[in-house]
Structures are given as C-alpha cells and as structure tokens.
Amino acid sequence: MKLLMLGGTEFVGRAVAEAALARGWEVTVFHRGKHAPPEGAAALHGDRGSAAGLAALEEGEWDAVVDTWSGAPSAVRDTARLLAGRVGRYAYVSSNSVYAFPPTPPYDEQAPVAAGSPDATDAEDYAQAKRGGELAVTEAFGDRALLLRAGLILGPYENIGRLPWWLNRIARGGPVLAPGPRELALQYIDVRDLAAWTLDALEAGRGGAYNLVSEVGHTTMGEFLESCVTVTGADAELRWTAPADVLAAGIAPWIELPLWLAAGELDDALYGADVSKARASGLRCRPIGETVADTWAWLQGIGGVAPQRPDRPVVGLPPEKEAAVLRG
C-alpha cells in the first residue's frame, strides 16, 4: 500500500505513519518541515495555510491518504479536491465533537451533527470546523471517504499535555488532588489503536463515519490515576475529592484537571459514544495500564517535558491551587 500522510511528524499523524511503515507500506509524509518525519518515510514539504502550499502534491498517486487537520475546513476541501483523482481512499481524523450538543448517550453515528461548511476559512468553533472537514472530504471522495470520529486520544507522542501532566504531577509525589468519583467511567483511545484500526479499515476499503474510542467504562478515573502511581513508582497519595468540592474551588474541569468532567451534559458528550460499529469492524483497545506505562517511558526518554501544540491551551492545575483545596 502507498500511503500519503498529511502531517505525520507529531502525535496521531506520527503514530499512523510509523504503524504503516511497520507493515511495510510505502509512506510519504507531507509536512511543513518543522519536525523530522519517521525514519523510512519519504517527505514532501508544504503549508496548507498558504495559497501555494499544496504545490508538492500536484503530482503523485497513492492508495490512501490520512488527514489529521484541525484548522479551517477550506484547507481540507482544497487538499481533497486536488487528490480526488489520484488517491484511492481518504481517511479524515474528525472528532465526536461533531455531534449536535448535547447528544443523548449512548449516541451512534446516526446522531444529529453540528452545522459546518467545507468552505469555512476559520476554525473558531471546533465542532463546526471538524464537521466542515468531514463535508469537504465527503464532497470530493463520496463513499471513498472514511471519517474517524475519535474521542479522547492518549498515548506516546501526545502534544496536548493531558496524560503527560498527570504523569509528571504524580511523579512529584505527596498528596494529589484526585477528582471523584473514583468510579467515573472514561472513554479514550490509545493513539496506536487508532492507527491500527485506520490502516485496517483502509485496507478493507471501508467508508463512512465511525465513532473511534473505547467502550464506555473501558477504564475509570480511579484505575487511570492508580496506573499513573504504579508506573511512576512515586510516593503519591491520591486524595479523592467530591466533584462539588472541586467545582466550588473554582477548578476548571478538563483544562486544570485533564480527563475529568463532573456529571452532566459535557460528560455525556465526551464519554457517551456508542462504539459498536467500530468494534464490529475490528477495533480493539489495549488496557489503560499499557497506555500509561508506554507514555511514561516515552516521556522519560525525551527528558520529561512533552511537546505542546501551540494552538491548544496548556493544561494542568497550578500547585498553589491544588494545595489550597487539599488544605480545605
């Protein structure tokens, strides 16, 4: 298989490119040149944000393309139109945020979606931008478009900071604010499981939308944080704190305490997807302990500081804010 990876040097794109190379696929990475591509991949350079940024893609044929773009849908539109006659299938990494808010769990791929336009030139509204990207790919590729509606993505190479923050915080040891309840059900997907399913789906000629995340309750907040304590070997004490007390302290869910959401519409939206379609097509999700351990090994290997996407907020709870809640 010949794969064109749009991106391919960080997090999801890199995981897909490396998985394809491991299968013996011929991989071409199209990127801006800011990071080295995986060893063994060919490289093309360009910037999808500029008028002439797609020049390097004006020639060439591939069996499939994988696109992780999170910016303006018009960039997806232009790329898909350019490649439509020279690429077999187009996989677009979308998001379960495309569902109209608030969705009613468990929501499947037929649930109502947000408004979006393939011609939009901004990405101020994430849900609309991702939906616009879906429409752009579908417009150009029809039933050859594969839409990956991913949920929370974790694993090595993470450049959002969620799992790396928890690992570094727990590695410091001492009392740790653990937002309850301990049995809070989480949904996520390891980036490597996402990559494996994507490549399998492309080989199988799949198209259409798939919710791509683990089953509801694949892990819990308790199992997740306890796995972080185990793999870091830290002298950390998890202090489970009631959701009402966390919110009363002015702590922002998801941003200051990554992965955590209080019960309500947002929790239903992020952790309420029906994934039976993806599971029936071969999706398998590894245990949270493996994801946490491998991410810790990667993080230690790069000096303990994870890369940070400039278009995403820095996450994590300030130490003084945590200490104030624990004292209270």
VOBA-1610 file (N, C-alpha, C; in pm, whole numbers, padded with zeros to 5 digits, always signed):
BEGIN
Met+00084-00120+00000Met+00000+00000+00000Met+00088+00125+00000Lys+00045+00224-00076Lys+00112+00353-00077Lys+00025+00452+00000Leu+00082+00507+00107Leu+00008+00596+00195Leu+00066+00737+00191Leu-00022+00835+00176Leu+00014+00975+00191Leu-00036+01020+00326Met+00055+01061+00413Met+00019+01109+00546Met+00030+01260+00549Leu-00082+01327+00568Leu-00082+01473+00577Leu-00052+01510+00721Gly+00070+01555+00745Gly+00122+01571+00880Gly+00226+01461+00899Gly+00206+01379+00998Gly+00291+01260+01010Gly+00415+01276+01093Thr+00434+01392+01157Thr+00555+01409+01239Thr+00524+01420+01387Glu+00397+01438+01424Glu+00359+01452+01565Glu+00237+01366+01597Phe+00226+01323+01717Phe+00115+01252+01780Phe+00040+01158+01685Val-00085+01191+01649Val-00167+01097+01572Val-00104+01069+01437Gly-00063+01172+01366Gly-00003+01151+01235Gly+00121+01066+01240Arg+00203+01088+01341Arg+00326+01009+01353Arg+00294+00864+01385Ala+00197+00841+01473Ala+00160+00704+01507Ala+00109+00629+01384Val+00028+00695+01301Val-00023+00631+01180Val+00092+00601+01084Ala+00180+00699+01064Ala+00292+00680+00972Ala+00383+00565+01018Glu+00414+00561+01147Glu+00502+00455+01198Glu+00435+00318+01186Ala+00304+00311+01213Ala+00233+00185+01201Ala+00232+00136+01057Ala+00215+00228+00963Ala+00216+00191+00821Ala+00354+00143+00778Leu+00457+00210+00823Leu+00594+00167+00790Leu+00622+00029+00847Ala+00572+00003+00967Ala+00593-00129+01030Ala+00526-00240+00951Arg+00422-00205+00874Arg+00354-00304+00790Arg+00420-00319+00653Gly+00523-00241+00630Gly+00589-00248+00500Gly+00527-00160+00395Trp+00439-00067+00436Trp+00377+00024+00341Trp+00479+00129+00295Glu+00456+00181+00178Glu+00536+00292+00126Glu+00469+00421+00172Val+00538+00496+00258Val+00477+00612+00323Val+00543+00741+00277Thr+00459+00837+00239Thr+00505+00973+00208Thr+00441+01067+00308Val+00522+01148+00373Val+00475+01243+00474Val+00479+01383+00415Phe+00366+01450+00414Phe+00357+01589+00368Phe+00349+01678+00491His+00450+01763+00510His+00452+01847+00631His+00529+01975+00605Arg+00532+02060+00707Arg+00594+02193+00692Arg+00744+02191+00715Gly+00798+02080+00760Gly+00942+02072+00779Gly+00989+02115+00916Lys+00897+02131+01012Lys+00937+02176+01145Lys+00986+02060+01232His+00946+01938+01198His+00988+01820+01274His+01030+01711+01177Ala+01121+01626+01222Ala+01169+01518+01136Ala+01060+01413+01117Pro+01042+01363+00997Pro+00944+01255+00974Pro+00998+01123+01027Pro+00913+01023+01042Pro+00960+00891+01087Pro+01064+00834+00990Glu+01160+00762+01046Glu+01264+00702+00962Glu+01201+00604+00863Gly+01239+00618+00737Gly+01187+00530+00634Gly+01078+00593+00549Ala+01026+00708+00593Ala+00921+00776+00517Ala+00982+00878+00422Ala+00924+00889+00303Ala+00961+00996+00212Ala+00893+01124+00259Ala+00950+01238+00223Ala+00895+01366+00272Ala+00868+01462+00157Leu+00753+01528+00166Leu+00718+01639+00080Leu+00686+01757+00170His+00725+01876+00127His+00706+01993+00213His+00603+02089+00154Gly+00525+02148+00244Gly+00427+02247+00204Gly+00353+02298+00325Asp+00274+02403+00305Asp+00198+02464+00413Asp+00055+02483+00366Arg-00037+02408+00425Arg-00176+02412+00380Arg-00244+02544+00412Gly-00179+02627+00490Gly-00235+02757+00522Gly-00203+02865+00422Ser-00123+02833+00319Ser-00087+02933+00218Ser-00144+02896+00083Ala-00157+02995-00003Ala-00219+02975-00134Ala-00144+02873-00218Ala-00012+02877-00213Ala+00069+02785-00295Ala+00120+02667-00215Gly+00061+02643-00098Gly+00116+02543-00007Gly+00100+02399-00048Leu+00015+02372-00150Leu-00009+02234-00192Leu+00069+02196-00317Ala+00160+02279-00360Ala+00231+02256-00486Ala+00299+02119-00490Ala+00352+02074-00378Ala+00424+01946-00375Ala+00331+01827-00395Leu+00199+01849-00384Leu+00102+01740-00401Leu+00035+01741-00537Glu+00082+01823-00626Glu+00017+01833-00757Glu+00046+01712-00845Glu+00146+01633-00808Glu+00177+01510-00880Glu+00188+01395-00781Gly+00167+01274-00829Gly+00179+01155-00744Gly+00047+01085-00725Glu+00054+00954-00703Glu-00065+00873-00679Glu-00042+00787-00556Trp-00148+00770-00477Trp-00140+00690-00355Trp-00266+00606-00341Asp-00254+00496-00267Asp-00372+00413-00240Asp-00464+00478-00138Ala-00403+00552-00047Ala-00483+00613+00059Ala-00412+00736+00115Val-00491+00826+00174Val-00439+00942+00243Val-00505+00948+00381Val-00427+00988+00481Val-00480+01010+00615Val-00454+01156+00652Asp-00558+01224+00699Asp-00552+01368+00725Asp-00597+01394+00868Thr-00513+01463+00947Thr-00547+01494+01086Thr-00577+01642+01107Trp-00598+01716+01001Trp-00613+01862+01007Trp-00722+01905+01105Ser-00691+02007+01187Ser-00788+02060+01283Ser-00816+02208+01262Gly-00767+02262+01150Gly-00788+02403+01123Gly-00908+02428+01034Ala-00898+02531+00951Ala-01008+02572+00866Ala-01047+02461+00768Pro-01177+02431+00755Pro-01222+02327+00663Pro-01182+02353+00518Ser-01165+02477+00479Ser-01128+02507+00341Ser-00996+02443+00302Ala-00906+02424+00400Ala-00778+02358+00371Ala-00800+02211+00339Val-00894+02146+00409Val-00929+02008+00378Val-00995+02001+00241Arg-01084+02093+00214Arg-01152+02099+00084Arg-01052+02106-00030Asp-00957+02198-00020Asp-00860+02217-00129Asp-00773+02094-00148Thr-00732+02031-00038Thr-00648+01912-00047Thr-00725+01795-00106Ala-00848+01775-00059Ala-00929+01663-00108Ala-00959+01678-00256Arg-00992+01798-00299Arg-01020+01820-00441Arg-00897+01793-00526Leu-00781+01834-00477Leu-00658+01816-00552Leu-00623+01668-00568Leu-00654+01588-00466Leu-00612+01448-00464Leu-00718+01350-00514Ala-00841+01397-00533Ala-00954+01307-00559Ala-00932+01210-00674Gly-00864+01251-00779Gly-00844+01164-00893Gly-00719+01079-00887Arg-00640+01096-00779Arg-00511+01027-00772Arg-00491+00948-00642Val-00595+00942-00560Val-00588+00870-00432Val-00710+00779-00421Gly-00688+00658-00371Gly-00799+00564-00360Gly-00899+00600-00253Arg-00852+00618-00128Arg-00943+00646-00017Arg-00885+00757+00069Tyr-00973+00834+00132Tyr-00931+00950+00212Tyr-00986+00931+00354Ala-00897+00910+00451Ala-00936+00898+00591Ala-00912+01031+00662Tyr-01018+01084+00720Tyr-01010+01213+00789Tyr-01033+01190+00938Val-00935+01230+01020Val-00947+01215+01164Val-01032+01331+01217Ser-01157+01302+01238Ser-01251+01401+01287Ser-01263+01388+01439Ser-01380+01411+01494Ser-01397+01412+01639Ser-01543+01382+01673Asn-01563+01323+01792Asn-01702+01306+01834Asn-01764+01438+01879Ser-01686+01545+01872Ser-01741+01679+01898Ser-01833+01725+01786Val-01835+01655+01673Val-01920+01698+01562Val-02068+01675+01591Tyr-02101+01595+01694Tyr-02241+01570+01723Tyr-02306+01693+01787Ala-02430+01721+01747Ala-02502+01836+01799Ala-02507+01827+01952Phe-02477+01937+02017Phe-02468+01939+02163Phe-02601+01982+02224Pro-02646+01914+02329Pro-02583+01796+02389Pro-02637+01668+02326Pro-02552+01573+02293Pro-02601+01445+02241Pro-02662+01362+02353Thr-02745+01268+02316Thr-02807+01180+02415Thr-02734+01046+02415Pro-02660+01015+02522Pro-02585+00889+02524Pro-02677+00769+02543Pro-02639+00654+02488Pro-02523+00635+02401Pro-02556+00675+02258Tyr-02479+00766+02201Tyr-02508+00816+02067Tyr-02421+00744+01964Asp-02485+00705+01854Asp-02411+00637+01747Asp-02389+00733+01630Glu-02340+00679+01520Glu-02301+00761+01405Glu-02419+00827+01334Gln-02542+00787+01368Gln-02660+00846+01307Gln-02715+00965+01389Ala-02652+00998+01499Ala-02700+01108+01582Ala-02686+01240+01507Pro-02769+01340+01538Pro-02760+01471+01471Pro-02621+01533+01489Val-02576+01603+01386Val-02443+01664+01389Val-02453+01816+01385Ala-02343+01881+01419Ala-02337+02027+01418Ala-02339+02079+01275Ala-02370+02205+01261Ala-02360+02270+01131Ala-02213+02285+01095Gly-02186+02284+00968Gly-02048+02300+00922Gly-02045+02329+00774Ser-01939+02392+00728Ser-01926+02423+00586Ser-01786+02386+00539Pro-01774+02317+00426Pro-01641+02286+00372Pro-01567+02410+00324Asp-01638+02521+00310Asp-01577+02644+00259Asp-01535+02740+00370Ala-01558+02703+00496Ala-01522+02791+00607Ala-01372+02815+00611Thr-01334+02939+00636Thr-01192+02976+00636Thr-01138+03001+00776Asp-01214+02963+00878Asp-01164+02975+01014Asp-01204+02850+01093Ala-01145+02835+01209Ala-01172+02717+01293Ala-01205+02759+01435Glu-01272+02874+01449Glu-01302+02924+01582Glu-01393+02828+01660Asp-01487+02766+01592Asp-01573+02667+01655Asp-01522+02528+01615Tyr-01465+02456+01712Tyr-01401+02327+01682Tyr-01497+02228+01620Ala-01617+02217+01677Ala-01715+02121+01626Ala-01752+02152+01481Gln-01778+02278+01452Gln-01815+02317+01316Gln-01698+02299+01219Ala-01577+02324+01267Ala-01460+02308+01181Ala-01440+02161+01145Lys-01453+02072+01242Lys-01437+01930+01213Lys-01550+01879+01123Arg-01671+01927+01147Arg-01781+01886+01060Arg-01760+01940+00919Gly-01709+02061+00906Gly-01678+02115+00774Gly-01573+02031+00703Gly-01475+01982+00778Gly-01374+01894+00719Gly-01434+01765+00670Glu-01527+01708+00748Glu-01596+01586+00704Glu-01670+01610+00572Leu-01741+01721+00565Leu-01817+01752+00443Leu-01725+01772+00324Ala-01609+01834+00348Ala-01515+01857+00240Ala-01463+01725+00182Val-01429+01632+00269Val-01378+01502+00224Val-01487+01423+00153Thr-01607+01424+00211Thr-01718+01350+00151Thr-01756+01408+00015Glu-01751+01539+00002Glu-01782+01604-00126Glu-01687+01559-00236Ala-01559+01543-00203Ala-01459+01507-00303Ala-01447+01357-00325Phe-01470+01276-00221Phe-01443+01132-00230Phe-01568+01044-00220Gly-01681+01100-00185Gly-01802+01020-00177Gly-01788+00904-00081Asp-01825+00783-00127Asp-01819+00667-00038Asp-01676+00617-00017Arg-01578+00685-00077Arg-01437+00653-00051Arg-01382+00736+00065Ala-01469+00815+00129Ala-01429+00896+00245Ala-01452+00817+00373Leu-01349+00810+00458Leu-01356+00741+00586Leu-01343+00846+00695Leu-01445+00860+00780Leu-01449+00964+00882Leu-01430+00903+01019Leu-01319+00935+01083Leu-01285+00880+01214Leu-01328+00979+01321Arg-01439+00953+01386Arg-01487+01041+01491Arg-01427+00996+01623Ala-01305+01041+01644Ala-01228+00999+01761Ala-01275+01074+01886Gly-01260+01008+01999Gly-01283+01073+02127Gly-01150+01119+02184Leu-01136+01111+02315Leu-01011+01145+02382Leu-00900+01052+02334Ile-00789+01110+02288Ile-00677+01031+02236Ile-00559+01044+02333Leu-00505+00932+02375Leu-00391+00928+02467Leu-00281+00841+02408Gly-00161+00850+02468Gly-00052+00762+02427Gly+00077+00837+02399Pro+00181+00762+02363Pro+00310+00824+02332Pro+00296+00929+02222Tyr+00383+01030+02230Tyr+00387+01144+02136Tyr+00280+01248+02166Glu+00202+01232+02273Glu+00095+01328+02297Glu+00149+01470+02309Asn+00092+01562+02231Asn+00135+01701+02234Asn+00022+01794+02280Ile-00076+01737+02349Ile-00183+01816+02410Ile-00154+01839+02558Gly-00092+01740+02622Gly-00045+01756+02759Gly-00128+01690+02866Arg-00233+01618+02830Arg-00324+01565+02933Arg-00260+01453+03016Leu-00228+01341+02952Leu-00164+01232+03025Leu-00025+01271+03073Pro+00057+01341+02992Pro+00188+01384+03044Pro+00177+01469+03171Trp+00075+01555+03179Trp+00062+01637+03300Trp+00036+01548+03421Trp-00057+01456+03411Trp-00087+01369+03524Trp+00034+01287+03565Leu+00107+01236+03467Leu+00225+01156+03500Leu+00330+01240+03574Asn+00356+01359+03526Asn+00456+01444+03591Asn+00408+01490+03729Arg+00278+01519+03740Arg+00228+01562+03871Arg+00241+01449+03972Ile+00201+01330+03937Ile+00206+01218+04031Ile+00350+01178+04059Ala+00438+01193+03961Ala+00579+01160+03982Ala+00643+01250+04089Arg+00588+01371+04108Arg+00640+01460+04212Arg+00607+01409+04351Gly+00506+01321+04362Gly+00472+01260+04490Gly+00390+01350+04580Gly+00369+01302+04703Gly+00292+01378+04800Gly+00143+01363+04778Pro+00063+01438+04855Pro-00082+01434+04836Pro-00120+01488+04698Val-00208+01417+04629Val-00250+01456+04494Val-00403+01470+04494Leu-00450+01584+04447Leu-00594+01604+04434Leu-00647+01510+04326Ala-00729+01414+04367Ala-00789+01318+04275Ala-00938+01349+04265Pro-00983+01398+04151Pro-01123+01437+04139Pro-01215+01316+04128Gly-01315+01313+04212Gly-01405+01199+04215Gly-01523+01213+04119Pro-01604+01109+04115Pro-01588+00987+04194Pro-01483+00893+04135Arg-01429+00808+04219Arg-01326+00716+04172Arg-01376+00628+04059Glu-01505+00593+04061Glu-01561+00503+03959Glu-01608+00576+03834Leu-01576+00704+03819Leu-01614+00779+03699Leu-01567+00706+03574Ala-01660+00672+03486Ala-01627+00597+03365Ala-01567+00688+03259Leu-01457+00645+03201Leu-01388+00721+03097Leu-01395+00647+02964Gln-01389+00721+02857Gln-01372+00666+02722Gln-01251+00734+02659Tyr-01164+00657+02597Tyr-01047+00713+02530Tyr-01002+00611+02426Ile-00906+00651+02346Ile-00842+00555+02256Ile-00692+00580+02257Asp-00617+00472+02268Asp-00471+00481+02255Asp-00441+00515+02110Val-00350+00609+02090Val-00320+00656+01954Val-00275+00542+01864Arg-00212+00440+01920Arg-00165+00327+01840Arg-00280+00236+01799Asp-00382+00228+01884Asp-00501+00150+01847Asp-00579+00223+01738Leu-00582+00355+01748Leu-00644+00435+01641Leu-00571+00412+01510Ala-00438+00413+01514Ala-00360+00395+01392Ala-00383+00257+01331Ala-00383+00155+01416Ala-00401+00018+01365Ala-00538+00002+01300Trp-00643+00052+01366Trp-00777+00038+01308Trp-00787+00115+01177Thr-00728+00233+01171Thr-00734+00314+01049Thr-00672+00242+00931Leu-00555+00186+00951Leu-00488+00115+00842Leu-00566-00009+00801Asp-00620-00082+00899Asp-00702-00198+00867Asp-00824-00157+00785Ala-00887-00046+00824Ala-01007+00000+00754Ala-00975+00043+00612Leu-00861+00106+00592Leu-00822+00146+00457Leu-00796+00023+00370Glu-00729-00076+00427Glu-00705-00199+00352Glu-00835-00269+00315Ala-00932-00262+00406Ala-01060-00329+00383Ala-01154-00249+00295Gly-01115-00126+00259Gly-01198-00043+00173Gly-01319+00015+00244Arg-01308+00041+00375Arg-01422+00094+00448Arg-01443+00243+00419Gly-01567+00288+00434Gly-01601+00428+00418Gly-01709+00465+00517Gly-01740+00594+00525Gly-01842+00641+00617Gly-01785+00679+00752Ala-01874+00710+00847Ala-01834+00758+00978Ala-01828+00645+01081Tyr-01729+00654+01170Tyr-01713+00558+01280Tyr-01677+00634+01408Asn-01748+00604+01516Asn-01705+00652+01647Asn-01585+00568+01688Leu-01472+00633+01708Leu-01349+00559+01732Leu-01295+00592+01870Val-01336+00511+01965Val-01297+00530+02104Val-01331+00400+02177Ser-01282+00383+02297Ser-01311+00262+02372Ser-01458+00259+02415Glu-01501+00145+02463Glu-01635+00135+02517Glu-01647+00220+02643Val-01769+00264+02673Val-01793+00338+02797Val-01748+00252+02915Gly-01666+00310+03001Gly-01619+00236+03117Gly-01503+00143+03091His-01439+00155+02974His-01319+00074+02947His-01218+00093+03059Thr-01217+00214+03115Thr-01140+00238+03237Thr-01216+00340+03320Thr-01167+00366+03440Thr-01228+00463+03530Thr-01123+00564+03574Met-01168+00672+03635Met-01075+00772+03686Met-00982+00709+03790Gly-01038+00619+03871Gly-00956+00554+03971Gly-00848+00467+03910Glu-00885+00382+03815Glu-00786+00295+03752Glu-00681+00377+03678Phe-00724+00484+03615Phe-00631+00570+03542Phe-00526+00630+03635Leu-00571+00694+03743Leu-00475+00760+03832Leu-00390+00658+03908Glu-00448+00547+03945Glu-00369+00443+04013Glu-00264+00384+03920Ser-00294+00377+03791Ser-00193+00331+03694Ser-00077+00430+03687Cys-00109+00560+03696Cys-00003+00661+03696Cys+00087+00648+03818Val+00027+00619+03933Val+00107+00599+04055Val+00198+00477+04039Thr+00143+00371+03983Thr+00219+00246+03969Thr+00338+00263+03876Val+00316+00320+03758Val+00424+00325+03659Val+00532+00424+03696Thr+00496+00532+03766Thr+00599+00630+03804Thr+00676+00584+03928Gly+00618+00492+04006Gly+00682+00448+04129Gly+00689+00558+04233Ala+00601+00656+04222Ala+00608+00772+04310Ala+00545+00745+04446Asp+00590+00822+04545Asp+00531+00820+04678Asp+00416+00921+04678Ala+00312+00888+04601Ala+00199+00979+04585Ala+00077+00923+04657Glu+00001+01013+04720Glu-00121+00974+04789Glu-00240+01039+04719Leu-00324+00958+04659Leu-00442+01012+04591Leu-00545+01053+04695Arg-00580+01181+04696Arg-00682+01233+04787Arg-00812+01253+04708Trp-00901+01156+04714Trp-01025+01163+04637Trp-01114+01274+04692Thr-01157+01360+04601Thr-01231+01480+04637Thr-01363+01483+04563Ala-01471+01513+04633Ala-01604+01514+04573Ala-01613+01618+04462Pro-01685+01588+04354Pro-01699+01684+04243Pro-01746+01821+04288Ala-01841+01826+04382Ala-01892+01956+04428Ala-01782+02040+04491Asp-01690+01975+04563Asp-01581+02048+04627Asp-01479+02096+04523Val-01456+02015+04420Val-01364+02055+04313Val-01420+02178+04242Leu-01547+02174+04208Leu-01608+02286+04136Leu-01617+02410+04225Ala-01645+02391+04353Ala-01655+02505+04445Ala-01523+02578+04460Ala-01413+02507+04436Ala-01280+02568+04445Ala-01245+02647+04320Gly-01335+02650+04222Gly-01309+02725+04100Gly-01214+02655+04005Ile-01203+02524+04017Ile-01115+02446+03930Ile-01188+02414+03800Ala-01123+02437+03689Ala-01184+02415+03558Ala-01171+02269+03517Pro-01285+02197+03503Pro-01277+02059+03455Pro-01211+02055+03318Trp-01146+01941+03290Trp-01085+01912+03159Trp-00956+01991+03135Ile-00954+02120+03171Ile-00835+02201+03146Ile-00739+02195+03264Glu-00787+02227+03386Glu-00699+02224+03502Glu-00684+02082+03558Leu-00786+02001+03540Leu-00777+01859+03577Leu-00808+01778+03451Pro-00705+01752+03370Pro-00726+01683+03242Pro-00799+01550+03259Leu-00887+01520+03162Leu-00969+01399+03154Leu-01093+01406+03242Trp-01091+01488+03349Trp-01200+01486+03444Trp-01312+01580+03406Leu-01436+01529+03417Leu-01555+01610+03396Leu-01657+01574+03505Ala-01724+01675+03557Ala-01833+01648+03650Ala-01952+01594+03572Ala-02038+01520+03638Ala-02156+01463+03573Ala-02240+01574+03511Gly-02287+01550+03391Gly-02367+01650+03322Gly-02357+01635+03172Glu-02400+01737+03100Glu-02408+01729+02954Glu-02271+01711+02889Leu-02168+01780+02941Leu-02036+01768+02880Leu-01978+01629+02901Asp-01999+01574+03019Asp-01954+01437+03047Asp-02027+01339+02955Asp-02157+01358+02935Asp-02234+01273+02845Asp-02179+01281+02702Ala-02138+01402+02661Ala-02089+01422+02524Ala-01954+01359+02503Leu-01864+01375+02599Leu-01727+01324+02582Leu-01716+01176+02612Tyr-01799+01126+02703Tyr-01786+00988+02747Tyr-01918+00911+02730Gly-01985+00932+02615Gly-02113+00864+02595Gly-02134+00808+02456Ala-02025+00781+02384Ala-02038+00734+02246Ala-02065+00584+02238Asp-02151+00545+02146Asp-02175+00405+02113Asp-02070+00364+02009Val-01989+00265+02042Val-01879+00226+01954Val-01898+00086+01896Ser-02023+00040+01894Ser-02048-00096+01846Ser-02009-00112+01699Lys-02026-00008+01618Lys-01992-00018+01477Lys-01841-00038+01459Ala-01762+00040+01531Ala-01616+00026+01521Ala-01569-00109+01576Arg-01627-00153+01686Arg-01588-00282+01743Arg-01622-00397+01648Ala-01737-00385+01581Ala-01775-00490+01487Ala-01682-00494+01367Ser-01613-00382+01341Ser-01520-00377+01228Ser-01375-00396+01272Gly-01354-00440+01395Gly-01220-00479+01437Gly-01150-00392+01538Leu-01214-00288+01590Leu-01146-00202+01688Leu-01118-00279+01816Arg-00993-00274+01860Arg-00954-00334+01987Arg-00874-00229+02065Cys-00906-00216+02192Cys-00842-00114+02275Cys-00762-00179+02388Arg-00637-00142+02398Arg-00549-00200+02499Arg-00584-00147+02639Pro-00540-00214+02745Pro-00568-00169+02882Pro-00503-00033+02910Ile-00566+00043+03000Ile-00514+00175+03034Ile-00373+00166+03093Gly-00345+00059+03167Gly-00212+00045+03226Gly-00102+00042+03122Glu-00129-00019+03007Glu-00029-00025+02900Glu-00010+00113+02837Thr-00119+00185+02816Thr-00109+00320+02760Thr-00029+00410+02853Val-00060+00404+02981Val+00008+00489+03079Val+00156+00453+03088Ala+00189+00324+03094Ala+00328+00281+03107Ala+00411+00322+02985Asp+00356+00302+02866Asp+00431+00336+02745Asp+00448+00486+02728Thr+00348+00563+02772Thr+00360+00708+02765Thr+00464+00758+02864Trp+00470+00698+02982Trp+00571+00735+03081Trp+00712+00702+03029Ala+00728+00587+02966Ala+00859+00551+02911Ala+00900+00650+02803Trp+00806+00687+02716Trp+00837+00786+02611Trp+00871+00921+02674Leu+00795+00963+02774Leu+00816+01092+02837Leu+00953+01099+02904Gln+00991+00992+02971Gln+01124+00989+03033Gln+01233+00994+02927Gly+01206+00929+02813Gly+01306+00924+02706Gly+01333+01058+02641Ile+01239+01153+02655Ile+01259+01286+02596Ile+01286+01392+02703Gly+01322+01347+02823Gly+01360+01441+02927Gly+01247+01486+03017Gly+01129+01428+03003Gly+01020+01458+03093Gly+00930+01573+03053Val+00965+01643+02945Val+00885+01757+02901Val+00820+01723+02767Ala+00688+01713+02766Ala+00617+01677+02644Ala+00607+01797+02550Pro+00603+01773+02419Pro+00581+01883+02325Pro+00443+01942+02345Gln+00425+02066+02307Gln+00297+02134+02326Gln+00251+02197+02196Arg+00133+02157+02150Arg+00076+02219+02031Arg+00047+02366+02060Pro+00092+02456+01973Pro+00072+02599+02000Pro-00073+02644+01990Asp-00158+02564+01923Asp-00298+02603+01908Asp-00389+02542+02014Arg-00332+02480+02115Arg-00411+02422+02224Arg-00369+02483+02358Pro-00461+02499+02451Pro-00426+02558+02581Pro-00337+02466+02662Val-00250+02525+02741Val-00168+02447+02833Val-00258+02400+02947Val-00252+02271+02976Val-00341+02213+03077Val-00266+02190+03208Gly-00343+02174+03314Gly-00283+02140+03442Gly-00326+02234+03553Leu-00324+02182+03675Leu-00366+02256+03793Leu-00246+02321+03861Pro-00248+02454+03880Pro-00137+02520+03950Pro-00117+02460+04088Pro+00007+02439+04131Pro+00033+02376+04261Pro-00033+02448+04378Glu-00033+02581+04376Glu-00089+02654+04488Glu-00241+02635+04497Lys-00305+02620+04382Lys-00449+02597+04380Lys-00482+02458+04434Glu-00402+02360+04394Glu-00419+02224+04445Glu-00400+02221+04596Ala-00294+02286+04642Ala-00262+02285+04785Ala-00375+02347+04867Ala-00435+02453+04815Ala-00544+02519+04887Ala-00663+02427+04904Val-00696+02351+04799Val-00808+02258+04809Val-00776+02146+04907Leu-00654+02094+04902Leu-00617+01984+04991Leu-00616+02029+05137Arg-00576+02153+05161Arg-00580+02205+05299Arg-00723+02217+05348Gly-00812+02256+05255Gly-00952+02276+05292Gly-01021+02146+05325
//
